[in-house]
Amino acid sequence: MPFASAISCARAVQVAENLPSAPRVLAELQALLRDANNGLDEITELLRRDAGLTARIIRISNGIVYNKGEPVASLEEALGRVGFEEVYRLTGLASVTGLVNFQLRYYGVAAQRLRENSVFVAVLMEELAQFVAADARVSYTAGLLRSAGKIALDLAAQRDLRFVRPPALSPAGLLAWEQEFFGPTNPEVGAALLRAWRMPLEVYIPIRDHYLQSLAVDPIPMAKQLYLAAGAADEAGWGLAGEAGYWVVHRDKVLQELKLEPEIFGRIVARARGKFEKTISILA
């Protein structure tokens, strides 16, 4: 049974509405990029709505991953430097730096570790996309926002349960601990939050189901793709507390269902790790 003062899913989403608007902008950008008639002018106009996001985009574009000469000082220069195809990836990185900028006290996860996990999973999701016939941009977004529910629940607990001591992490894993302390689990809250942010169902359904626990029906392929990516992040040393046990239960079955040979998957992970290590240096 959850604590008497447990947090509802609706309350967690309500508290998270005060988070930076970058994920909402990311959802609009995804729709904007689907229309071939839109160009950098339309994208610039959208991104300018969020001054904090604009500043982070400029800073990241001056980092080692994108810097190809003199520092840029404006959003137009930053977008011109990275090019149309890189705009979404750059905006995603800028979004996660704004969204993940505080320690998750109740989860015991530092901001830097949460950013590392988010970016590793996102990069690997994007790499996996071409091998499992998935949309690379949607895959990347699901990886970046996989832990949105944790952020919402922790923020709500900081407000509503700040004098309540959480129980020790359950031997059964993170989801059992969340049910005991909060009531709802992070994938449940994450899906509700992303719906509120107008993310497409192609993003929030995989996040809702990616632990592959207690599902009434077979999850969609991208949920399994996200399961593998989160597990690989854990195995590579960028995992999150309480999750490790989930990623070994179905791994071999999921690899088989997605028609991924273990050796091929290992090479994909190695390639993603190289991209991750280059990328994460600019987010520290």
Secondary structure, 3 states (H helix, E strand, C coil): CCCCCCCCHHHHHHHHCCCCCHHHHHHHHHHHHCCCCCCHHHHHHHHCCCHHHHHHHHHHHCCCCCCCCCCCCCHHHHHHHHCHHHHHHHHHHHHHHHHCCCCECCCCECHHHHHHHHHHHHHHHHHHHCCCCCCHHHHHHHHHCCCHHHHHHHHHHHHHCCCCCCCCCCCCCHHHHHHHHCCCCHHHHHHHHHHHCCCCHHHHHHHHHCCCCCCCCCCCHHHHHHHHHHHHHHHHHHCCCCCCCHHHHCHHHHHHHCCCCHHHHHHHHHHHHHHHHHHHCCCC
